[in-house]
């Protein structure tokens, strides 16, 4: 199988995965609330799953590099997700839902970490990686938008259990496709071997170029601490507000169809935004798009606090949300696989996902506690502050990059 064939297959898989994620994500906290959990209990459930994601993402990344295999983690993680959502469709208590969601999170971490690393392997020696990554992730967002619309409608007309059962079917199909993946450059006795990158190659990884100049072995690479800090802060802000956004909308009188529709609208905007931002990042640099994503998130979360009751304005706010999320996400994913270098791409992917898990962990606990004690407006204010700090991290990273003689700066 040619590298481009693996890329196409990975794109089909992410479309199936994000269709299922789109169906479940806008409804999962409503589901937990319907089972009898209050906001603090919801935050506890989501927070502990973030702990599992934090630990398992880093572990899966190291295991992926150690085994020199991506496919088993991808297919195995997807199969675990299929089992988890089948069980969620039949559970009737928040305690059992909590247990199943822990397994679901570990499975998603395996898929997310290994698939991002494999995408990096496939695109390693190709130019325009930002645009290609944006297309890949953008198709996922388009599938998310479709899933959100279908999931909300199905939940309203039938039940949440039917929605989760459909998610299980999509994950099962994705797992079967995952078994067909071939590791890039597969040869007997070695499952993948990314193409060697020359220093003069304009498509070479940032990290490999920098270390070719310095003579430092690529295997010692890590992602820049400023980047990881920015990712953690941005994720804290974004996922804290997103975790209880459906509940906030419901408290204002919006029904499930409208909640899922608004979420789907933002995801629909993300698809072209990711491709466009990938092209811009190839020209202006990843750090510029990351900075815009950080400060843009401030406007989005403050907008929810101030404009939540103004339904017509929410449409424009969801468009902005899609642009911000698309610009940040495509650039962050590309930066992660470039900065890590080819020999440590699994670990870099794991570090990136771990930083996201740290942000989710803190954000979810913060969101639940603030929403329960001080209300949703205070929660959105804290999210805006975290997003601003994340934007500052990316701005400093860009400033230091612009002043450095090399492309990659620790």
N, C-alpha and C positions, 0 to 999 in steps of 0.2 A: 504493500500500500504506500502510495506517495505521500509526502508530508501534507500536501494540499488536501488529499483525501481524508487524512486524519483530522485536519482542521475543519473540514465540512462536517464530518461525523461529530466532532466535539460541539460544533455550532447547533446541530440538530438536538444533541443531548441537552445543551444549556437551554434551548427553547422549551423542551419538555419539562425540565426542572423548574424553570421560572414560571411556566404556566401553572404548575402545581403550587409554587410559592405564592403566586399572585392570587390563587384561589383561597389559600389558607391564611396568609399574613394579615389582611385587613380584618379577619374574623376571629383570629385565635384568642385575643383578649376578651372579646364578646362571648366566645365559647366558654372560657374559663369563668367569666362572671356568671354565665347562665348555670354553670355547675355549682355555684355557691361561693366562689372566691371573691373577696373584696380587693380593693386596689393594692393594698400592701401585700396580700397573699399573691396577687398576680405578679407584682414586682419581685417577690421572693422566688416564684417559679421561674420567671424569665431570667432573673439574676443568676440562679444556680445553673441554669442551662448555659449562661454565658461563661461560668467557671469551667464547665466541661469543654466548651468551645476553646477557651483560652489554653487549657492544658493539652487538649487533643490536637489542636491545629499545629502547635510546635512539634509535638511528637510525630504526627503524620508526616510533616515536612522532612524531618530528620530520617524517618524510616524510608521515605520515598527515595532520598539520596543514597542511603545505605544499601537498599536493595536494588537500586537502579531500575525501579519499576514504578510505573504510574497506574497502569491499567487495573491491577487487582484492587487498589484503593478506590479507584473511580467506580468500578462495577460493584464492589462490596459495599461502599457507602450508599450507592443508589438503592441496592437491594435492602439495606437496613432502613432507608427512608420509606420504602414501600411497605415494609412490615409495620413500621411505627404508625403510619397514617391509617393502615387497616385497623390497627388496635384503637387509635383515637376515634375512629368512626363508631366504635362499640362501647366506649368507656362512659360511665355515668357519674364519676366522682372526681373532684379536683386532685385528690391524692394519687389516683392511678394515672391521671393525665400528666401529673408532674413526673412520675417515674418514666412513662413512655417518652416524654419530651426530652429527658436526659439522654436516652438512647438515640432519639432522633437527631439531637445536636451533635453527638459524636459522629454519627453517620454523615451528616452534612459537612462537618469539618474534614472528614476523609475525602469526600468528593471535591469540595471547594479547593483544598490545598493541592491535591494531586492534579486536578484538571487545570488549574492555573499554571502549575509547573510544566505540564505537558504542552499547553499552549505556548509557553515560553520556549520550550524545546523546539517546537515546530517552526516558530517564527524567528528563531535565533539569528539566522544568517540572511534574513529578508529585510529589505528596506520598508519604510512606511509602517513600522510596527504600531505606532500610535493609532493610525487610521484603521489598521486591521483589528487591533484590540478593541477599538471603539465599535467597529461593525459587529464583532463577536459578542461583546457585552450588550450592544444596542439591540440585537435580535432577542437577547434574553429579556430586556425591558419591554419590547413589543409583545413578547409572549406573556410577560407579567401582566400587562394591561389587559390582554384578552382574558387571561385567567381571572383577574379581579372582577371583570364584568360578568363572566360566567359563574364564578363562585358566589358572588352576592345574589345574583338572580336565583341560582339553585337553592341557596340557603333560605331565601325569602319564600320561594314557592314550595320547597320540599322540607329540607332540614340541613343543619350543619353536618350531620352524620353523612348524608349523601355527598356533600361537598368533599369531605375528607376521604371518602371511599374512592371518589374520582381521582383525587390526588394520589392515592396509593396505586391506582392503575397507571397513571402517567409515570410515576417513579419506577414501576416495574418495567415499562417499555424502555425507559432510559437505561436501566440496568442491563437489559438484554442487548441494547446497542453498545453499551460500554464494553461488553465482552468481545465486540468486533474490532475494537481499537488496536492499532499497531503502534508500538513505541517508535519514535523517530529514529531512523538510522539503525533499525534492529539487525543484529548479526548473531550467529550462533554463539551462545555463551554469554551474550551481553544484550540486554533488552533495549537499551537506548544509548546513543552516542551522538549528542548534538554536534552539528558541523563545526569544525574549528573556525575561529574568528580571527581574521588578520587585523593588525592595528590600523591599517589604512581603510578597512572596510567601513563605509558609511553606515551600514546596517548593524555594526558590531554593538555588543552590549556596552553600556556606559562603564560598567565596572571593569570589564575586560580591557577596554581601551586605556582606562586610567592605570590599571596595574601592569599593562604592557609597557607603559612609560616608566613606571616606578620600579618594575622588577619584582613586585610583591606577588606571590603565588595567588591565583584566583581562588583557590580553595579556602583562603583565610578571610574571604569577604563577609561583611555584614551590611545590613541596610543602615543608612545614616540615622543616628538617634533623633535628630530634628524631624526627619520624615516620620519615624515611628511615633514620636510625640504628637505631631500634627494629626496623624491618622487616628490615634487614640482619642484625642480631643474632638476631632470632627465627628467620629463615630459616636462618642458620648452624646454630643449635642443632637445628632440626627436620629439615633435610635431611641434616645430617651423620649423625644417628642413623638416619634412614630409609634412607640409601644402603646401609648394611651391615646393617640390621636383618634382612633375609632370611638373610644369611650367619650372623649371630649365632644366629638361631633354628635354622638348619640345624646349627650346631655343637653345639646342645643336644639334637639328635636329632629335631627336628620335620621332617615331610615337606612336600613342595610343596603338597599339598592343604590341610594345616592352616595353613601359613604364609599362603597366599592367603586362606584362610577367615578367619583372625584379622585380616588387613589389611582384608578386605571388611567384617567386622563393624564396625570403626572407621568406615569410609566410610559404612556404613548409618546409623550414629548421627549422622554429620555432616549428613545431609540435613535432618532436623527441627531439629537444633541450629542450623544456619545461619538458618533461617527465624525461629526463636525469638530468636536473638541479634540478628537484624536488627530485630525488633520492640522488643527491649530497648534497642538502640542508638538507635532513633528517640526513645525516652523518656529514657534516661539519658545518652546521648552516646556517640559512637564511641570516645573515649579510654578510657572505663570498661571497655568490652568488650575493647579492645586490651590494657589492663593485666592484666585477668583472664587473657587468653590467654597473656601473657608469663609470668606466675608459674605458671599451670597447666601450662605446658610443662616447668617444672622438676620437678614431681611426676611427670609421665609418664616422662621420660628416667631419672630416678632409680629409678622403679619397675621399668624394664627391667633395670637393673643388679642390683637386689636381689631381684626376684621372677621372673626369667626362667625358672628351673627349676620354678616352681610353676604348672603348666599351668592349674588351675582359676582361680587369681587373675589369669591373663593375660586372661581374659574381661572381668573388671571393669576392668582396666587399659586394654583396648582401648575400652571404653565411655567412660572418661575421656578417652582420646586423641581420640575422635570429638567429644566436647563441646568440648575445648580448641581443636582445629583449626577446628571450625565457628564457634565464637565469635570467634576471631581473624580468620579469613579473610573472612567476610562484612563485618565492620566495617572491615578494612583496605582491601578493594576499594571500598567505599562512600566511605570517607574520601578515597581517592586521586582519585576522579572529582569529588568535591565540592570539595576544596581546590584543585584545579587551575583550576577555572573553565571556562566553556564554550568560550572561544576558544583555550584551551591544553590541552584535555582529552587530545588525543593525546600531547602532550609529558608531561603529568602521568602518564598511563598508562605511557609509556615510562620515566619516572623511577622509578615504583613497581616496574616489572618489572626495571629496572636494579639497584635496591637489593636486590631478591630475588636477582638473579644474583650480586651481590657476596657475599651471604651464602652462596649455594650454592657459589661458587668456593672461599672460605676453608674452609667447612665440609667440603667433599668432600676437599680435601687434608688437612685436620686429621684427619678420620675415618680415612682410609686409613693415614696415618702412625702415628696412635696405636694403631689396631687391630693393625697389623703389629709395632710396637715394644713396646707396653705392654699390649695386650689390650683387649677390649671394655669392661671396667669403667672403665678410664681414659678411653676415648672418651666413654662416657655421662656421666662426671663433668665433662668439659670442656664437653659440650653443655648440661648443667644450669647451669653458670656463665654461658654465653653467653645462655641463655634468661632468667636472672635479670637480667642487664644490660639485655636488651631490655625486660623488664617495667618496669625503672626508667625507661627512656627514655619509655615510654608514660605512666607515672605522672607524671613531670615535665611532659609535654605536657598531661596532664589538669589538673594543678595550675595551670599557667600559663594554660590556657584558662579555668578557673573564676575566676581572678583578673583576667582581662582584661575590658574593657568590650565588646569585639566578639566575634563567634562564631569568627572565624578568626584565628589568631595565627602569624606567621612565627617 
